[in-house]
């Protein structure tokens, strides 16, 4: 299965938040799935970690998740930006969620997220726990 991993899945692990075990368990299933994340997510994680002076954590994230090809980085072109605006208006979601949604739509990926805003969209989302239980959208 091809999954688009939303930023909050990584942040749960990096920040050791309440759902970090669920997120870790999901990402440990790399042999069963293909994982993708947006360039927007990568930059957002970098911004957050740099603000917290956690440069070493960012380097470790890059090494473990990106350079070891656990997750493939994908992006939108400038020509995709009108779709981001349209999606934001149609589903009443923020820029970041609209960007993620358009990427998932463009590449035909299932969105994995803890963000319930995606529930208002046509594609919806699935949580890591549901994937681990064998549930799909």
ZIRASUL-V303615 format. One record per pair of residues at least 12 apart in sequence whose ideal C-beta (glycine too) atoms are under 10 Angstrom apart, sorted by the first residue. I is the first residue (numbers start at 1). GAP is how many residues later the second one is. D is the distance in Angstrom with one decimal. If there is no record, write none. Layout:
[[I:GAP:D] [I:GAP:D]]
This chain:
[[1:28:9.5] [1:31:7.4] [1:32:5.0] [1:33:7.3] [1:34:9.7] [1:108:9.2] [1:109:6.6] [1:111:9.9] [1:125:9.9] [1:130:7.9] [1:135:7.2] [2:31:7.2] [2:32:4.6] [2:33:8.2] [2:34:6.8] [2:70:9.6] [2:102:9.6] [2:105:7.6] [2:106:7.1] [2:107:5.1] [2:108:6.9] [3:23:8.6] [3:24:9.8] [3:26:9.5] [3:30:5.5] [3:31:7.0] [3:32:5.6] [3:33:6.9] [3:34:9.6] [3:68:9.6] [3:101:9.2] [3:106:6.3] [3:107:5.3] [3:108:7.9] [3:109:4.9] [3:123:8.3] [3:125:9.4] [3:128:7.4] [4:30:9.9] [4:31:8.2] [4:32:5.1] [4:33:7.2] [4:34:7.7] [4:37:9.4] [4:70:8.1] [4:96:7.0] [4:97:9.1] [4:99:6.4] [4:100:4.3] [4:101:9.5] [4:103:7.2] [4:104:9.5] [4:105:3.8] [4:106:6.6] [4:107:5.2] [4:108:6.6] [4:109:8.5] [4:119:9.4] [4:121:9.3] [5:18:9.0] [5:21:8.5] [5:22:7.7] [5:28:9.9] [5:30:5.5] [5:31:6.8] [5:32:4.9] [5:33:9.0] [5:36:7.5] [5:60:9.3] [5:65:9.8] [5:66:6.5] [5:95:9.5] [5:104:9.2] [5:106:8.6] [5:107:5.3] [5:108:8.0] [5:123:9.0] [6:31:8.1] [6:32:8.7] [6:35:7.1] [6:90:9.1] [6:91:8.3] [6:94:5.7] [6:95:9.8] [6:98:9.0] [6:105:6.4] [6:106:6.3] [6:107:3.6] [6:108:7.4] [6:109:6.0] [6:111:10.0] [6:112:7.8] [6:119:7.5] [7:30:7.7] [7:31:8.0] [7:33:7.7] [7:34:4.2] [7:35:8.8] [7:36:9.7] [7:37:5.3] [7:38:6.6] [7:41:9.1] [7:89:7.3] [7:90:9.7] [7:93:7.6] [7:106:8.4] [7:107:9.9] [7:108:8.6] [8:15:8.5] [8:33:9.1] [8:36:9.9] [8:92:10.0] [8:104:9.6] [8:105:6.1] [8:106:4.9] [8:107:5.7] [9:13:9.0] [9:14:4.9] [9:15:9.7] [9:17:7.2] [9:18:7.5] [9:26:9.5] [9:28:8.7] [9:32:9.1] [9:103:6.0] [9:104:6.8] [9:105:6.9] [9:106:9.5] [9:118:9.2] [9:119:6.6] [10:13:7.5] [10:17:8.5] [10:27:7.3] [10:31:6.9] [10:32:9.0] [10:34:9.3] [10:35:6.0] [10:51:7.3] [10:55:7.3] [10:61:8.6] [11:12:8.8] [11:30:9.2] [11:33:8.5] [11:34:6.9] [11:37:7.2] [11:38:9.7] [11:103:9.2] [12:12:8.4] [12:14:10.0] [12:102:6.9] [12:116:8.9] [13:13:9.8] [13:14:7.4] [13:48:8.9] [13:51:9.9] [13:52:9.4] [14:31:6.9] [14:34:8.2] [14:35:7.2] [14:38:9.9] [14:40:8.3] [14:43:6.4] [14:44:8.9] [14:46:9.2] [14:47:6.5] [14:51:9.9] [15:33:8.4] [15:34:9.5] [15:37:9.2] [15:39:9.7] [15:42:9.6] [17:97:9.4] [18:96:9.6] [19:95:6.1] [19:108:8.5] [19:109:7.7] [19:110:8.4] [21:107:9.6] [21:108:9.9] [22:92:8.6] [22:105:7.5] [22:106:4.9] [22:107:5.2] [22:108:10.0] [22:109:9.7] [22:110:7.5] [23:89:9.0] [23:91:8.2] [23:104:9.5] [23:105:5.5] [23:106:9.5] [24:104:8.8] [25:103:6.9] [25:104:8.4] [25:106:9.4] [25:107:5.8] [26:86:7.0] [26:101:8.6] [26:102:3.3] [26:103:7.8] [26:104:9.5] [26:105:5.8] [26:106:6.0] [27:37:9.7] [27:38:8.0] [27:43:7.2] [27:44:8.4] [27:85:9.5] [27:101:7.9] [28:42:9.8] [28:104:9.5] [29:99:9.1] [29:102:7.5] [29:103:7.4] [30:35:9.9] [30:38:9.5] [30:39:9.3] [30:40:5.5] [30:41:8.7] [32:99:9.2] [33:77:9.5] [33:79:9.4] [33:98:7.9] [34:37:9.2] [34:38:7.3] [34:75:8.7] [35:30:8.5] [35:34:9.5] [35:35:6.3] [35:36:4.6] [35:37:7.0] [35:74:9.5] [35:77:8.4] [36:35:6.6] [36:36:5.0] [36:37:7.7] [36:38:5.3] [36:67:7.9] [36:68:8.5] [36:71:6.7] [36:73:5.8] [36:74:10.0] [36:76:9.8] [37:28:8.1] [37:29:8.5] [37:33:9.8] [37:34:5.0] [37:35:7.6] [37:36:6.1] [37:37:7.4] [37:63:9.1] [37:66:9.0] [37:75:9.9] [38:35:7.3] [38:36:6.2] [38:37:6.4] [38:38:7.7] [38:58:9.2] [38:61:6.6] [38:62:6.0] [38:64:9.4] [38:65:5.1] [38:66:9.0] [38:69:9.9] [39:34:5.6] [39:35:7.3] [39:36:4.1] [39:37:8.2] [39:60:9.4] [39:64:9.0] [40:33:9.9] [40:34:9.9] [40:35:7.6] [40:36:8.2] [40:44:9.9] [40:55:9.0] [40:56:6.6] [40:59:5.1] [40:60:7.1] [40:63:8.0] [41:30:9.2] [41:32:8.5] [41:33:9.9] [41:55:8.6] [41:58:9.1] [41:59:7.4] [41:62:9.3] [42:16:9.6] [42:19:8.8] [42:20:8.4] [42:23:9.2] [42:24:7.4] [42:29:9.0] [42:31:5.9] [42:33:9.3] [44:52:7.2] [45:12:9.3] [45:13:7.1] [45:16:6.6] [45:17:9.5] [45:20:9.5] [46:12:5.6] [46:15:8.7] [46:16:8.9] [49:12:7.6] [72:35:9.7] [74:29:6.0] [74:30:9.5] [74:32:8.3] [74:33:6.0] [74:35:8.5] [75:24:9.4] [75:28:7.5] [75:31:9.8] [76:23:6.7] [76:24:9.9] [76:26:6.1] [76:27:5.9] [76:30:7.0] [76:31:9.9] [77:29:9.5] [80:19:8.7] [80:22:5.9] [80:23:8.2] [80:25:9.7] [80:26:6.7] [81:17:9.9] [81:18:8.9] [81:21:8.8] [82:20:9.7] [83:15:8.3] [83:16:9.6] [83:18:9.1] [83:19:4.9] [83:20:10.0] [83:22:7.9] [83:23:8.1] [84:12:9.7] [84:13:9.7] [84:14:4.7] [84:15:5.3] [84:16:9.5] [84:17:8.2] [84:18:5.1] [84:19:9.2] [85:13:7.4] [85:17:9.6] [86:12:8.3] [86:16:8.7] [87:12:8.5] [87:13:9.6] [87:14:5.2] [87:15:5.6] [87:18:8.0] [87:34:7.6] [87:35:9.6] [87:36:9.9] [88:13:8.7] [88:14:9.4] [90:30:9.4] [90:31:8.3] [90:32:8.9] [91:26:7.8] [91:27:8.5] [91:28:9.7] [91:29:5.0] [91:30:4.8] [91:31:8.1] [91:32:9.6] [92:25:8.5] [92:28:6.7] [92:29:9.8] [93:22:9.0] [93:24:5.0] [93:25:7.7] [93:27:6.9] [93:28:7.1] [94:21:9.7] [94:23:7.4] [96:19:9.2] [96:21:9.5] [97:14:9.5] [97:16:8.6] [97:18:6.6] [97:20:5.1] [97:21:6.7] [97:23:9.4] [97:24:8.3] [97:28:9.8] [98:19:9.6] [98:23:9.2] [100:13:7.7] [100:15:8.6] [100:17:9.8] [100:18:8.0] [100:25:9.6] [101:12:10.0] [101:16:9.2] [101:17:6.9] [101:20:5.8] [101:21:9.0] [101:22:6.5] [101:24:9.3] [104:14:8.9] [104:17:9.3] [104:19:6.0] [104:21:9.0] [105:16:9.2] [105:17:8.6] [105:18:6.4] [108:15:9.9] [109:14:8.9] [110:13:7.9] [110:14:8.8] [110:15:8.1] [110:16:6.1] [110:21:8.6] [110:26:7.1] [110:27:6.0] [111:12:6.0] [111:13:7.2] [111:14:4.3] [111:15:7.1] [111:26:8.6] [112:13:6.9] [112:14:6.0] [112:15:7.2] [112:16:6.1] [112:18:9.0] [112:19:6.7] [113:12:4.5] [113:13:8.0] [113:14:7.4] [113:15:9.0] [114:13:6.4] [114:14:8.0] [114:15:9.7] [115:12:9.9] [123:14:7.9] [124:13:5.7] [125:12:7.9]]
